[in-house]
């Protein structure tokens, strides 16, 4: 009788175990997608990743953030301690550079499909308002006046208050960050006809001597700019998106910074690509779902809320809820000034070389 009474219990246990196996996560069917992005996208991507995981619970996302040039270099040199699935540098030109380098050593593309634009912005300058009025009295950014300020080195020599002390410029590290490369490209373009002009190398040397321990990425730079305040940072070049997004934080310094359009400027388009190396097709399919999700109108509006311009030109910047273009931010502009083409890979390599040689 005892043996007979245990049979139903044993049968129930087997059934429950079988159900557990049926609904347990199966390796390969619950892929982990690792996204490596430039730091300028950190906050919107964190918000959008959480939203995506709610809608796609079988797909796990991990976000990593690095300087855009850094993430491309690390991928090409296989220096990551993890296996990237999606790369999203600050501009698509860096993915073209990656693909060209990859193709010299491999017989196939680095990517599963064509890279997709997901958000865009442009390079701007920022300055604390009193500093900006002294340096740019007509309200327009001027590379020549910025260079003169670096040469003279202190505010009393360039029309500012002696109490302001030394003149301090912030840019990121051109070896690791695309915003610094674009800064130097625009500055060189305003100074000479090409990067090989004799005036360019002394200019890079002046900037390199004037910038102390440049940060590795643009968002880190802006956070440092705000934290230091006007006593230790006067002018910086950053992406418009984070300048708009972090403007409210700068009010803690008593006076917020002003945004200055660069004319011409460079438009940067954050672009996502699903990579092939050590990425299975099933994981790549899941990754592509996330990339497609980012391009949908609802997510594009989220990018606008964080200061980016949508890649969907039908989205009106001012009509989006909580748009920074509705917050009376000094210098914020709906239209982008004249733009010049993104430097190609050869020009970017020359900028890095000139920076490394400068002293």
Residue pairs with C-beta under 8 A, 6 or more apart in sequence:
28 280
28 282
29 58
29 282
30 58
30 59
30 60
31 59
31 60
31 280
31 282
31 283
31 286
31 287
32 60
32 61
32 62
32 283
33 59
33 60
33 61
33 62
33 85
33 86
33 283
33 286
33 287
33 290
34 61
34 62
34 64
34 82
34 83
34 84
34 85
34 86
35 45
35 49
35 61
35 62
35 63
35 64
35 84
35 85
35 86
35 88
35 287
35 290
36 64
36 65
36 66
36 71
36 75
36 80
36 84
36 86
36 87
36 88
37 45
37 63
37 64
37 65
37 66
37 71
37 87
37 88
37 89
37 270
38 65
38 66
38 67
38 68
38 71
38 88
38 89
38 90
38 178
38 217
38 218
38 270
39 65
39 66
39 67
39 217
39 218
39 219
39 220
40 90
40 121
40 217
40 218
40 219
40 239
40 241
40 242
40 270
41 65
41 88
41 119
41 270
42 63
42 65
42 219
43 245
43 306
44 119
44 302
44 303
44 305
44 306
44 308
45 63
45 88
46 63
47 302
48 293
48 294
48 299
48 302
49 61
49 63
49 290
51 299
52 59
52 61
52 290
52 293
53 59
53 60
53 61
55 293
56 286
56 289
56 290
59 286
59 289
59 290
61 290
62 82
64 80
64 82
64 84
65 217
66 74
66 216
66 217
67 172
67 173
67 176
67 177
67 178
67 216
67 217
67 218
68 89
68 90
68 91
68 94
68 177
68 178
68 217
69 89
69 94
69 174
69 175
69 176
69 177
69 178
69 181
69 348
70 176
70 177
70 216
70 217
71 87
71 89
72 87
72 89
72 94
72 95
72 97
72 98
73 79
73 176
74 80
75 84
75 87
75 98
75 275
76 98
76 101
76 102
78 277
83 277
83 278
83 279
84 275
85 274
85 275
85 279
85 283
85 284
85 287
86 272
86 273
86 274
86 275
86 287
86 290
86 291
87 95
87 98
87 272
87 273
87 275
88 118
88 270
88 271
88 272
88 273
89 95
89 178
89 270
89 271
90 178
90 179
90 218
90 239
90 268
90 270
91 178
91 268
91 269
91 270
91 271
91 342
92 115
92 117
92 269
92 271
93 342
93 343
93 344
93 345
93 348
94 178
95 111
95 115
95 271
95 273
96 345
97 345
97 348
98 110
99 109
99 110
99 111
100 345
102 109
102 110
103 109
103 110
108 276
109 276
110 273
110 275
110 276
110 277
111 273
111 274
111 275
111 276
112 274
112 275
112 276
112 279
112 281
112 284
112 288
113 273
113 274
113 288
115 271
115 272
115 273
116 271
116 272
116 273
116 291
116 292
116 295
117 269
117 270
117 271
117 295
117 311
118 270
118 271
118 272
118 291
118 294
118 295
118 303
118 311
119 241
119 269
119 270
119 294
119 300
119 303
119 308
119 309
119 310
119 311
120 267
120 268
120 269
120 270
120 308
120 309
120 310
120 311
121 239
121 240
121 241
121 267
121 268
121 270
121 307
121 308
121 309
122 239
122 240
122 262
122 265
122 266
122 267
122 268
122 309
122 336
122 339
123 179
123 182
123 183
123 186
123 237
123 238
123 239
123 240
123 262
123 265
123 266
123 268
124 237
124 238
124 239
124 240
124 243
124 259
124 260
124 261
124 262
124 265
124 331
125 141
125 235
125 236
125 237
125 238
125 259
125 260
125 262
126 222
126 225
126 235
126 236
126 237
126 238
126 243
126 257
126 258
126 259
126 260
127 135
127 136
127 234
127 235
127 236
127 257
127 258
127 260
128 229
128 230
128 233
128 234
128 253
128 255
128 257
128 258
129 255
129 256
129 257
129 258
129 330
130 161
130 230
130 255
131 155
131 160
131 164
131 230
131 234
131 235
132 235
132 257
132 258
132 260
134 155
134 158
134 159
134 160
134 161
135 145
135 146
135 149
135 158
135 159
135 160
135 234
135 235
136 142
136 145
136 260
137 159
140 260
140 263
141 260
141 261
141 262
141 263
143 186
143 187
143 190
143 191
144 190
145 158
146 169
146 187
146 235
147 187
147 191
147 203
147 206
148 158
149 158
149 167
149 169
149 235
150 167
150 169
150 206
150 207
150 210
151 206
152 158
152 167
153 166
153 167
153 210
154 162
154 164
154 165
154 166
154 167
155 161
155 162
155 164
155 165
155 166
155 167
155 234
156 162
156 164
158 167
160 167
164 230
164 234
165 231
167 234
168 232
168 233
168 234
168 235
169 207
169 210
169 211
169 234
169 235
169 236
170 211
170 214
170 215
170 221
170 224
170 225
170 233
170 235
170 236
170 237
171 179
171 180
171 183
171 184
171 207
171 211
171 214
171 221
171 236
171 237
172 179
172 180
172 214
172 215
172 216
172 217
172 218
172 220
172 221
173 180
173 214
173 215
173 216
174 180
174 181
174 183
174 184
174 214
174 351
174 352
174 355
175 352
175 355
175 356
176 216
176 217
177 214
177 215
177 216
177 217
177 218
178 268
179 218
179 221
179 237
179 238
179 239
180 214
180 237
181 343
181 348
181 351
181 352
182 237
182 266
182 268
182 342
182 343
183 237
184 204
184 207
184 351
184 354
184 355
185 266
185 343
185 347
185 348
185 351
186 262
186 264
186 265
186 266
186 340
187 203
187 207
188 195
188 197
188 200
188 203
188 204
188 351
189 264
189 340
191 197
191 199
191 200
191 203
192 198
192 199
192 200
194 200
195 347
195 350
195 351
195 354
200 354
201 354
201 357
201 358
204 354
204 355
204 358
205 358
205 359
207 358
208 355
208 358
208 359
209 359
214 221
215 221
215 224
218 238
218 239
218 242
219 242
221 236
221 238
222 236
222 238
222 242
222 243
222 246
223 246
224 233
225 233
225 236
225 238
225 257
226 246
226 249
226 250
226 252
226 253
226 257
229 253
230 253
230 255
237 262
239 268
240 259
240 307
240 309
241 306
241 307
241 308
241 309
242 307
243 257
243 259
243 307
244 259
244 307
244 324
244 325
244 329
244 332
245 306
245 307
245 324
247 256
247 257
247 259
247 324
247 327
247 329
248 256
248 327
250 256
250 257
256 329
256 330
257 330
258 330
258 331
259 329
259 330
259 331
259 332
259 333
260 331
261 331
261 333
261 336
261 337
262 337
263 337
263 338
264 337
264 338
264 339
264 340
265 336
265 337
265 338
265 339
265 340
266 339
266 340
266 341
266 342
266 343
267 336
267 339
267 342
268 342
269 311
270 308
272 291
272 294
274 284
274 287
274 288
274 291
276 284
279 287
293 299
295 311
295 312
297 312
297 315
300 310
300 311
300 312
300 315
301 310
301 315
301 320
301 321
303 310
304 310
304 315
304 317
304 320
304 323
305 320
305 321
305 322
305 323
305 324
307 324
309 317
309 336
310 317
317 323
317 325
317 334
318 325
318 326
318 334
324 332
325 332
325 334
343 351
